[in-house]
Amino acid sequence: MKKLAVLTLAAATAVTLMAADGAALYKKCAGCHGAHGEKKALGKSAPIKGWPKEKIVEALKGYKAGTRNVYGMGALMKAQVASLSDADIEALADYISKQ
């Protein structure tokens, strides 16, 4: 019984450690979008502060797929989000939506 409890705790800890960290992921975005999403990226885009999570997820997935090109930023954003997993996108969108 103790072994099962230890294994369960170890598995839960591993999942928690592997979970995407939206704040850490956002550091890559802050240079263009501002510390809280308040800036127009490169003076072109609308600020992302206040966007709902679903809109952010949709935008990031569109950029990643190469199907979104708003303000002519499609290629730049595609390169920025190319390495993000779906879990990363969810965590990042959750973080941004709370700014």
N, CA, C and O atoms as a printed pandas DataFrame, in Angstrom:
     atom_number atom_name residue_name chain_id  residue_number  x_coord  y_coord  z_coord
0              1         N          MET        A               1    0.819   -1.181    0.000
1              2        CA          MET        A               1    0.000    0.000    0.000
2              3         C          MET        A               1    0.869    1.255    0.000
3              4         O          MET        A               1    0.584    2.216   -0.714
4              5         N          LYS        A               2    1.934    1.238    0.807
5              6        CA          LYS        A               2    2.823    2.395    0.858
6              7         C          LYS        A               2    3.508    2.627   -0.488
7              8         O          LYS        A               2    3.706    3.767   -0.909
8              9         N          LYS        A               3    3.867    1.521   -1.159
9             10        CA          LYS        A               3    4.521    1.650   -2.459
10            11         C          LYS        A               3    3.585    2.317   -3.462
11            12         O          LYS        A               3    4.021    3.152   -4.254
12            13         N          LEU        A               4    2.320    1.960   -3.436
13            14        CA          LEU        A               4    1.341    2.557   -4.336
14            15         C          LEU        A               4    1.196    4.054   -4.057
15            16         O          LEU        A               4    1.110    4.857   -4.986
16            17         N          ALA        A               5    1.169    4.418   -2.794
17            18        CA          ALA        A               5    1.051    5.830   -2.424
18            19         C          ALA        A               5    2.278    6.615   -2.888
19            20         O          ALA        A               5    2.148    7.731   -3.389
20            21         N          VAL        A               6    3.452    6.039   -2.723
21            22        CA          VAL        A               6    4.688    6.694   -3.151
22            23         C          VAL        A               6    4.715    6.836   -4.666
23            24         O          VAL        A               6    5.101    7.887   -5.177
24            25         N          LEU        A               7    4.316    5.806   -5.386
25            26        CA          LEU        A               7    4.277    5.872   -6.855
26            27         C          LEU        A               7    3.269    6.906   -7.333
27            28         O          LEU        A               7    3.539    7.641   -8.283
28            29         N          THR        A               8    2.121    6.969   -6.694
29            30        CA          THR        A               8    1.101    7.953   -7.064
30            31         C          THR        A               8    1.619    9.364   -6.834
31            32         O          THR        A               8    1.431   10.236   -7.683
32            33         N          LEU        A               9    2.259    9.597   -5.714
33            34        CA          LEU        A               9    2.825   10.905   -5.396
34            35         C          LEU        A               9    3.925   11.265   -6.397
35            36         O          LEU        A               9    3.992   12.405   -6.856
36            37         N          ALA        A              10    4.771   10.321   -6.730
37            38        CA          ALA        A              10    5.847   10.559   -7.691
38            39         C          ALA        A              10    5.278   10.912   -9.062
39            40         O          ALA        A              10    5.775   11.823   -9.723
40            41         N          ALA        A              11    4.249   10.202   -9.488
41            42        CA          ALA        A              11    3.629   10.478  -10.783
42            43         C          ALA        A              11    2.979   11.855  -10.797
43            44         O          ALA        A              11    3.097   12.583  -11.782
44            45         N          ALA        A              12    2.306   12.214   -9.734
45            46        CA          ALA        A              12    1.663   13.529   -9.643
46            47         C          ALA        A              12    2.707   14.639   -9.670
47            48         O          ALA        A              12    2.495   15.672  -10.305
48            49         N          THR        A              13    3.809   14.439   -9.002
49            50        CA          THR        A              13    4.886   15.422   -8.988
50            51         C          THR        A              13    5.491   15.568  -10.377
51            52         O          THR        A              13    5.770   16.685  -10.811
52            53         N          ALA        A              14    5.695   14.474  -11.072
53            54        CA          ALA        A              14    6.258   14.523  -12.421
54            55         C          ALA        A              14    5.341   15.274  -13.372
55            56         O          ALA        A              14    5.817   16.065  -14.186
56            57         N          VAL        A              15    4.044   15.045  -13.288
57            58        CA          VAL        A              15    3.086   15.747  -14.144
58            59         C          VAL        A              15    3.108   17.235  -13.840
59            60         O          VAL        A              15    3.074   18.055  -14.758
60            61         N          THR        A              16    3.164   17.590  -12.580
61            62        CA          THR        A              16    3.213   18.998  -12.190
62            63         C          THR        A              16    4.476   19.658  -12.712
63            64         O          THR        A              16    4.417   20.782  -13.210
64            65         N          LEU        A              17    5.596   19.000  -12.612
65            66        CA          LEU        A              17    6.861   19.560  -13.080
66            67         C          LEU        A              17    6.886   19.705  -14.592
67            68         O          LEU        A              17    7.551   20.597  -15.118
68            69         N          MET        A              18    6.174   18.841  -15.292
69            70        CA          MET        A              18    6.156   18.884  -16.749
70            71         C          MET        A              18    5.129   19.879  -17.278
71            72         O          MET        A              18    5.163   20.213  -18.462
72            73         N          ALA        A              19    4.227   20.356  -16.442
73            74        CA          ALA        A              19    3.186   21.275  -16.881
74            75         C          ALA        A              19    3.818   22.570  -17.393
75            76         O          ALA        A              19    4.796   23.066  -16.834
76            77         N          ALA        A              20    3.246   23.093  -18.448
77            78        CA          ALA        A              20    3.766   24.315  -19.037
78            79         C          ALA        A              20    3.568   25.493  -18.085
79            80         O          ALA        A              20    2.563   25.569  -17.378
80            81         N          ASP        A              21    4.521   26.394  -18.077
81            82        CA          ASP        A              21    4.489   27.578  -17.224
82            83         C          ASP        A              21    4.252   28.801  -18.106
83            84         O          ASP        A              21    5.165   29.269  -18.786
84            85         N          GLY        A              22    3.025   29.315  -18.091
85            86        CA          GLY        A              22    2.665   30.442  -18.934
86            87         C          GLY        A              22    3.523   31.673  -18.702
87            88         O          GLY        A              22    3.892   32.358  -19.656
88            89         N          ALA        A              23    3.846   31.965  -17.442
89            90        CA          ALA        A              23    4.664   33.139  -17.130
90            91         C          ALA        A              23    6.055   33.004  -17.737
91            92         O          ALA        A              23    6.594   33.963  -18.289
92            93         N          ALA        A              24    6.629   31.819  -17.635
93            94        CA          ALA        A              24    7.957   31.596  -18.208
94            95         C          ALA        A              24    7.910   31.676  -19.727
95            96         O          ALA        A              24    8.804   32.248  -20.350
96            97         N          LEU        A              25    6.872   31.105  -20.322
97            98        CA          LEU        A              25    6.730   31.155  -21.774
98            99         C          LEU        A              25    6.523   32.584  -22.261
99           100         O          LEU        A              25    6.999   32.941  -23.339
100          101         N          TYR        A              26    5.830   33.398  -21.496
101          102        CA          TYR        A              26    5.522   34.759  -21.918
102          103         C          TYR        A              26    6.769   35.647  -21.983
103          104         O          TYR        A              26    6.761   36.658  -22.687
104          105         N          LYS        A              27    7.810   35.300  -21.284
105          106        CA          LYS        A              27    9.038   36.109  -21.320
106          107         C          LYS        A              27    9.522   36.315  -22.751
107          108         O          LYS        A              27   10.070   37.367  -23.078
108          109         N          LYS        A              28    9.321   35.322  -23.595
109          110        CA          LYS        A              28    9.711   35.405  -25.003
110          111         C          LYS        A              28    8.834   36.425  -25.749
111          112         O          LYS        A              28    9.273   36.992  -26.750
112          113         N          CYS        A              29    7.635   36.660  -25.287
113          114        CA          CYS        A              29    6.659   37.550  -25.935
114          115         C          CYS        A              29    6.789   38.996  -25.472
115          116         O          CYS        A              29    6.470   39.923  -26.217
116          117         N          ALA        A              30    7.254   39.183  -24.249
117          118        CA          ALA        A              30    7.236   40.493  -23.601
118          119         C          ALA        A              30    8.037   41.551  -24.351
119          120         O          ALA        A              30    7.692   42.731  -24.295
120          121         N          GLY        A              31    9.078   41.164  -25.037
121          122        CA          GLY        A              31    9.894   42.129  -25.758
122          123         C          GLY        A              31    9.096   42.916  -26.785
123          124         O          GLY        A              31    9.348   44.104  -26.984
124          125         N          CYS        A              32    8.154   42.282  -27.427
125          126        CA          CYS        A              32    7.312   42.945  -28.435
126          127         C          CYS        A              32    5.963   43.376  -27.881
127          128         O          CYS        A              32    5.472   44.456  -28.209
128          129         N          HIS        A              33    5.360   42.537  -27.041
129          130        CA          HIS        A              33    3.996   42.785  -26.566
130          131         C          HIS        A              33    3.927   43.552  -25.244
131          132         O          HIS        A              33    2.842   43.951  -24.822
132          133         N          GLY        A              34    5.071   43.763  -24.587
133          134        CA          GLY        A              34    5.082   44.454  -23.302
134          135         C          GLY        A              34    4.947   43.477  -22.151
135          136         O          GLY        A              34    4.526   42.334  -22.332
136          137         N          ALA        A              35    5.306   43.936  -20.983
137          138        CA          ALA        A              35    5.308   43.086  -19.797
138          139         C          ALA        A              35    3.940   42.499  -19.480
139          140         O          ALA        A              35    3.839   41.421  -18.893
140          141         N          HIS        A              36    2.886   43.216  -19.871
141          142        CA          HIS        A              36    1.527   42.759  -19.558
142          143         C          HIS        A              36    0.639   42.694  -20.803
143          144         O          HIS        A              36   -0.587   42.693  -20.693
144          145         N          GLY        A              37    1.260   42.639  -21.990
145          146        CA          GLY        A              37    0.486   42.563  -23.225
146          147         C          GLY        A              37   -0.121   43.891  -23.640
147          148         O          GLY        A              37   -1.046   43.931  -24.451
148          149         N          GLU        A              38    0.405   44.989  -23.079
149          150        CA          GLU        A              38   -0.186   46.307  -23.297
150          151         C          GLU        A              38    0.321   47.032  -24.544
151          152         O          GLU        A              38   -0.249   48.053  -24.928
152          153         N          LYS        A              39    1.374   46.529  -25.182
153          154        CA          LYS        A              39    1.977   47.219  -26.319
154          155         C          LYS        A              39    1.473   46.691  -27.661
155          156         O          LYS        A              39    1.038   45.545  -27.774
156          157         N          LYS        A              40    1.544   47.552  -28.668
157          158        CA          LYS        A              40    1.348   47.129  -30.051
158          159         C          LYS        A              40    2.678   46.510  -30.483
159          160         O          LYS        A              40    3.689   47.210  -30.536
160          161         N          ALA        A              41    2.695   45.229  -30.789
161          162        CA          ALA        A              41    3.939   44.552  -31.159
162          163         C          ALA        A              41    4.512   45.198  -32.418
163          164         O          ALA        A              41    3.840   45.303  -33.444
164          165         N          LEU        A              42    5.745   45.620  -32.316
165          166        CA          LEU        A              42    6.455   46.295  -33.405
166          167         C          LEU        A              42    5.666   47.478  -33.946
167          168         O          LEU        A              42    5.821   47.857  -35.107
168          169         N          GLY        A              43    4.827   48.056  -33.109
169          170        CA          GLY        A              43    4.023   49.200  -33.496
170          171         C          GLY        A              43    2.911   48.869  -34.474
171          172         O          GLY        A              43    2.292   49.775  -35.031
172          173         N          LYS        A              44    2.646   47.591  -34.694
173          174        CA          LYS        A              44    1.666   47.175  -35.702
174          175         C          LYS        A              44    0.403   46.549  -35.123
175          176         O          LYS        A              44   -0.707   46.943  -35.480
176          177         N          SER        A              45    0.566   45.597  -34.249
177          178        CA          SER        A              45   -0.579   44.804  -33.797
178          179         C          SER        A              45   -1.383   45.515  -32.721
179          180         O          SER        A              45   -0.922   46.485  -32.120
180          181         N          ALA        A              46   -2.569   45.027  -32.492
181          182        CA          ALA        A              46   -3.369   45.502  -31.364
182          183         C          ALA        A              46   -2.785   44.917  -30.081
183          184         O          ALA        A              46   -2.260   43.804  -30.102
184          185         N          PRO        A              47   -2.864   45.639  -28.969
185          186        CA          PRO        A              47   -2.429   45.044  -27.698
186          187         C          PRO        A              47   -3.248   43.780  -27.407
187          188         O          PRO        A              47   -4.441   43.717  -27.705
188          189         N          ILE        A              48   -2.598   42.794  -26.830
189          190        CA          ILE        A              48   -3.279   41.526  -26.526
190          191         C          ILE        A              48   -3.828   41.488  -25.101
191          192         O          ILE        A              48   -4.542   40.556  -24.734
192          193         N          LYS        A              49   -3.498   42.490  -24.307
193          194        CA          LYS        A              49   -4.013   42.563  -22.938
194          195         C          LYS        A              49   -5.538   42.606  -22.988
195          196         O          LYS        A              49   -6.126   43.367  -23.756
196          197         N          GLY        A              50   -6.161   41.782  -22.162
197          198        CA          GLY        A              50   -7.616   41.760  -22.090
198          199         C          GLY        A              50   -8.281   40.775  -23.037
199          200         O          GLY        A              50   -9.499   40.603  -22.988
200          201         N          TRP        A              51   -7.511   40.130  -23.891
201          202        CA          TRP        A              51   -8.097   39.131  -24.783
202          203         C          TRP        A              51   -8.532   37.921  -23.966
203          204         O          TRP        A              51   -7.842   37.539  -23.021
204          205         N          PRO        A              52   -9.653   37.318  -24.311
205          206        CA          PRO        A              52  -10.043   36.070  -23.630
206          207         C          PRO        A              52   -9.133   34.923  -24.057
207          208         O          PRO        A              52   -8.565   34.932  -25.149
208          209         N          LYS        A              53   -9.010   33.959  -23.195
209          210        CA          LYS        A              53   -8.127   32.803  -23.446
210          211         C          LYS        A              53   -8.428   32.134  -24.776
211          212         O          LYS        A              53   -7.508   31.791  -25.519
212          213         N          GLU        A              54   -9.706   31.943  -25.086
213          214        CA          GLU        A              54  -10.083   31.234  -26.317
214          215         C          GLU        A              54   -9.579   31.971  -27.552
215          216         O          GLU        A              54   -9.140   31.336  -28.511
216          217         N          LYS        A              55   -9.635   33.288  -27.544
217          218        CA          LYS        A              55   -9.169   34.093  -28.679
218          219         C          LYS        A              55   -7.655   33.961  -28.838
219          220         O          LYS        A              55   -7.144   33.886  -29.955
220          221         N          ILE        A              56   -6.951   33.935  -27.720
221          222        CA          ILE        A              56   -5.494   33.802  -27.755
222          223         C          ILE        A              56   -5.099   32.429  -28.274
223          224         O          ILE        A              56   -4.197   32.311  -29.104
224          225         N          VAL        A              57   -5.768   31.395  -27.790
225          226        CA          VAL        A              57   -5.483   30.028  -28.261
226          227         C          VAL        A              57   -5.710   29.953  -29.769
227          228         O          VAL        A              57   -4.873   29.427  -30.503
228          229         N          GLU        A              58   -6.833   30.475  -30.223
229          230        CA          GLU        A              58   -7.160   30.449  -31.652
230          231         C          GLU        A              58   -6.089   31.187  -32.468
231          232         O          GLU        A              58   -5.651   30.702  -33.511
232          233         N          ALA        A              59   -5.675   32.358  -31.984
233          234        CA          ALA        A              59   -4.664   33.141  -32.697
234          235         C          ALA        A              59   -3.327   32.405  -32.750
235          236         O          ALA        A              59   -2.711   32.309  -33.811
236          237         N          LEU        A              60   -2.884   31.891  -31.616
237          238        CA          LEU        A              60   -1.593   31.204  -31.579
238          239         C          LEU        A              60   -1.591   29.952  -32.448
239          240         O          LEU        A              60   -0.613   29.675  -33.144
240          241         N          LYS        A              61   -2.683   29.198  -32.408
241          242        CA          LYS        A              61   -2.759   27.992  -33.249
242          243         C          LYS        A              61   -2.809   28.373  -34.729
243          244         O          LYS        A              61   -2.249   27.670  -35.570
244          245         N          GLY        A              62   -3.470   29.470  -35.042
245          246        CA          GLY        A              62   -3.504   29.941  -36.428
246          247         C          GLY        A              62   -2.129   30.361  -36.913
247          248         O          GLY        A              62   -1.734   30.031  -38.031
248          249         N          TYR        A              63   -1.400   31.086  -36.078
249          250        CA          TYR        A              63   -0.035   31.458  -36.447
250          251         C          TYR        A              63    0.832   30.221  -36.618
251          252         O          TYR        A              63    1.613   30.129  -37.565
252          253         N          LYS        A              64    0.696   29.278  -35.708
253          254        CA          LYS        A              64    1.512   28.060  -35.769
254          255         C          LYS        A              64    1.225   27.275  -37.047
255          256         O          LYS        A              64    2.140   26.733  -37.666
256          257         N          ALA        A              65   -0.038   27.217  -37.436
257          258        CA          ALA        A              65   -0.431   26.483  -38.644
258          259         C          ALA        A              65   -0.110   27.255  -39.929
259          260         O          ALA        A              65   -0.137   26.699  -41.026
260          261         N          GLY        A              66    0.191   28.538  -39.769
261          262        CA          GLY        A              66    0.474   29.358  -40.946
262          263         C          GLY        A              66   -0.776   29.868  -41.640
263          264         O          GLY        A              66   -0.716   30.337  -42.776
264          265         N          THR        A              67   -1.911   29.776  -40.954
265          266        CA          THR        A              67   -3.181   30.208  -41.546
266          267         C          THR        A              67   -3.614   31.592  -41.073
267          268         O          THR        A              67   -4.647   32.102  -41.508
268          269         N          ARG        A              68   -2.840   32.194  -40.196
269          270        CA          ARG        A              68   -3.183   33.523  -39.667
270          271         C          ARG        A              68   -2.077   34.499  -40.047
271          272         O          ARG        A              68   -0.894   34.210  -39.868
272          273         N          ASN        A              69   -2.468   35.653  -40.571
273          274        CA          ASN        A              69   -1.509   36.691  -40.929
274          275         C          ASN        A              69   -2.156   38.051  -40.696
275          276         O          ASN        A              69   -2.587   38.712  -41.641
276          277         N          VAL        A              70   -2.221   38.458  -39.446
277          278        CA          VAL        A              70   -2.835   39.719  -39.077
278          279         C          VAL        A              70   -1.740   40.770  -38.966
279          280         O          VAL        A              70   -0.690   40.517  -38.374
280          281         N          TYR        A              71   -1.980   41.948  -39.533
281          282        CA          TYR        A              71   -1.025   43.053  -39.527
282          283         C          TYR        A              71    0.291   42.660  -40.205
283          284         O          TYR        A              71    1.329   43.261  -39.928
284          285         N          GLY        A              72    0.259   41.661  -41.088
285          286        CA          GLY        A              72    1.467   41.215  -41.771
286          287         C          GLY        A              72    2.466   40.519  -40.859
287          288         O          GLY        A              72    3.649   40.430  -41.185
288          289         N          MET        A              73    2.000   40.032  -39.731
289          290        CA          MET        A              73    2.883   39.430  -38.738
290          291         C          MET        A              73    2.887   37.903  -38.778
291          292         O          MET        A              73    3.476   37.265  -37.905
292          293         N          GLY        A              74    2.245   37.317  -39.768
293          294        CA          GLY        A              74    2.100   35.866  -39.816
294          295         C          GLY        A              74    3.409   35.099  -39.782
295          296         O          GLY        A              74    3.568   34.179  -38.978
296          297         N          ALA        A              75    4.349   35.466  -40.645
297          298        CA          ALA        A              75    5.614   34.729  -40.713
298          299         C          ALA        A              75    6.423   34.892  -39.428
299          300         O          ALA        A              75    7.003   33.930  -38.925
300          301         N          LEU        A              76    6.456   36.104  -38.907
301          302        CA          LEU        A              76    7.195   36.351  -37.670
302          303         C          LEU        A              76    6.596   35.565  -36.513
303          304         O          LEU        A              76    7.317   34.926  -35.746
304          305         N          MET        A              77    5.280   35.615  -36.393
305          306        CA          MET        A              77    4.624   34.904  -35.296
306          307         C          MET        A              77    4.707   33.388  -35.473
307          308         O          MET        A              77    4.814   32.654  -34.490
308          309         N          LYS        A              78    4.658   32.922  -36.706
309          310        CA          LYS        A              78    4.780   31.476  -36.933
310          311         C          LYS        A              78    6.119   30.985  -36.382
311          312         O          LYS        A              78    6.185   29.931  -35.749
312          313         N          ALA        A              79    7.168   31.742  -36.620
313          314        CA          ALA        A              79    8.487   31.359  -36.103
314          315         C          ALA        A              79    8.507   31.399  -34.574
315          316         O          ALA        A              79    9.162   30.570  -33.941
316          317         N          GLN        A              80    7.796   32.354  -33.981
317          318        CA          GLN        A              80    7.783   32.482  -32.527
318          319         C          GLN        A              80    7.050   31.331  -31.843
319          320         O          GLN        A              80    7.441   30.905  -30.756
320          321         N          VAL        A              81    5.996   30.829  -32.471
321          322        CA          VAL        A              81    5.172   29.802  -31.818
322          323         C          VAL        A              81    5.439   28.385  -32.329
323          324         O          VAL        A              81    4.831   27.430  -31.847
324          325         N          ALA        A              82    6.328   28.245  -33.286
325          326        CA          ALA        A              82    6.578   26.941  -33.914
326          327         C          ALA        A              82    6.906   25.837  -32.918
327          328         O          ALA        A              82    6.492   24.692  -33.103
328          329         N          SER        A              83    7.634   26.164  -31.880
329          330        CA          SER        A              83    8.068   25.132  -30.924
330          331         C          SER        A              83    7.082   24.909  -29.782
331          332         O          SER        A              83    7.319   24.051  -28.932
332          333         N          LEU        A              84    5.993   25.655  -29.743
333          334        CA          LEU        A              84    5.029   25.510  -28.652
334          335         C          LEU        A              84    4.136   24.292  -28.845
335          336         O          LEU        A              84    3.603   24.071  -29.932
336          337         N          SER        A              85    3.978   23.517  -27.803
337          338        CA          SER        A              85    3.039   22.397  -27.818
338          339         C          SER        A              85    1.639   22.943  -27.549
339          340         O          SER        A              85    1.483   24.115  -27.207
340          341         N          ASP        A              86    0.630   22.103  -27.702
341          342        CA          ASP        A              86   -0.731   22.518  -27.376
342          343         C          ASP        A              86   -0.840   22.906  -25.901
343          344         O          ASP        A              86   -1.544   23.854  -25.555
344          345         N          ALA        A              87   -0.142   22.172  -25.037
345          346        CA          ALA        A              87   -0.149   22.492  -23.604
346          347         C          ALA        A              87    0.517   23.837  -23.349
347          348         O          ALA        A              87    0.058   24.612  -22.509
348          349         N          ASP        A              88    1.600   24.117  -24.071
349          350        CA          ASP        A              88    2.267   25.410  -23.944
350          351         C          ASP        A              88    1.327   26.537  -24.365
351          352         O          ASP        A              88    1.234   27.560  -23.687
352          353         N          ILE        A              89    0.633   26.346  -25.483
353          354        CA          ILE        A              89   -0.298   27.351  -25.989
354          355         C          ILE        A              89   -1.404   27.603  -24.970
355          356         O          ILE        A              89   -1.761   28.753  -24.713
356          357         N          GLU        A              90   -1.943   26.547  -24.394
357          358        CA          GLU        A              90   -2.994   26.692  -23.381
358          359         C          GLU        A              90   -2.478   27.462  -22.170
359          360         O          GLU        A              90   -3.154   28.362  -21.672
360          361         N          ALA        A              91   -1.282   27.114  -21.694
361          362        CA          ALA        A              91   -0.706   27.781  -20.522
362          363         C          ALA        A              91   -0.405   29.243  -20.826
363          364         O          ALA        A              91   -0.666   30.121  -20.003
364          365         N          LEU        A              92    0.138   29.496  -21.995
365          366        CA          LEU        A              92    0.464   30.862  -22.392
366          367         C          LEU        A              92   -0.803   31.702  -22.534
367          368         O          LEU        A              92   -0.858   32.836  -22.058
368          369         N          ALA        A              93   -1.807   31.152  -23.179
369          370        CA          ALA        A              93   -3.083   31.860  -23.343
370          371         C          ALA        A              93   -3.739   32.138  -22.000
371          372         O          ALA        A              93   -4.307   33.210  -21.793
372          373         N          ASP        A              94   -3.664   31.187  -21.099
373          374        CA          ASP        A              94   -4.231   31.375  -19.765
374          375         C          ASP        A              94   -3.522   32.518  -19.053
375          376         O          ASP        A              94   -4.164   33.370  -18.440
376          377         N          TYR        A              95   -2.211   32.531  -19.136
377          378        CA          TYR        A              95   -1.423   33.581  -18.495
378          379         C          TYR        A              95   -1.759   34.952  -19.093
379          380         O          TYR        A              95   -2.033   35.897  -18.353
380          381         N          ILE        A              96   -1.741   35.066  -20.409
381          382        CA          ILE        A              96   -1.999   36.347  -21.070
382          383         C          ILE        A              96   -3.400   36.842  -20.743
383          384         O          ILE        A              96   -3.593   38.033  -20.498
384          385         N          SER        A              97   -4.375   35.948  -20.736
385          386        CA          SER        A              97   -5.763   36.355  -20.504
386          387         C          SER        A              97   -5.980   36.920  -19.115
387          388         O          SER        A              97   -6.976   37.603  -18.877
388          389         N          LYS        A              98   -5.077   36.653  -18.204
389          390        CA          LYS        A              98   -5.198   37.143  -16.826
390          391         C          LYS        A              98   -4.397   38.401  -16.570
391          392         O          LYS        A              98   -4.329   38.873  -15.435
392          393         N          GLN        A              99   -3.792   38.949  -17.605
393          394        CA          GLN        A              99   -2.996   40.180  -17.464
394          395         C          GLN        A              99   -3.895   41.399  -17.441
395          396         O          GLN        A              99   -3.407   42.523  -17.328
